[in-house]
Amino acid sequence: MSGQEGSASETVAELRAKAEAEPIASFLNMRLLELSEGYAKVVMKLKPEYGNFNGMVFGGIIMSLADQAFAYATNSVITPNVASQFNIHFVASANANDELTAECRVVRSGRRVCISEMTVTNQAGKLIAKATGTTIPLV
């Protein structure tokens, strides 16, 4: 349940409305596809500009996508909250023309901490990264 007054469905609706104007999501062309209490799915079409000096997609871009799904999912159960820990494992490289999907599931939500798991896959369903994260409420 949200840290604020109101139902989970109201919180989800508020987050959906905020997603339209979020600066970092807009800057990186991320789109919120699904959002429900404790779950979020976000997609991003990669660009050649997201490459690093090794000719691979910069890991920070992949992490940003996972973090965006993490933010939506955790704020759907505890609002407002902030990340206190984020751990990512890069399993495979992404190509500059891939469309990546990040999914986040909250696995534990309490008064003091919220723990989540994230996956990032490409358009073929290939696992690119797995992550875990912890948030703490600001209320």
Secondary structure, DSSP 8 states (H G I E B T S, - for coil): --SSSS-HHHHHHHHHHHHTT-HHHHHTTEEEEEEETTEEEEEEE--GGGB-TTSSB-HHHHHHHHHHHHHHHHHTTSSSEEEEEEEEEE-S---TT-EEEEEEEEEEE-SS-EEEEEEEE-TT--EEEEEEEEEEE--
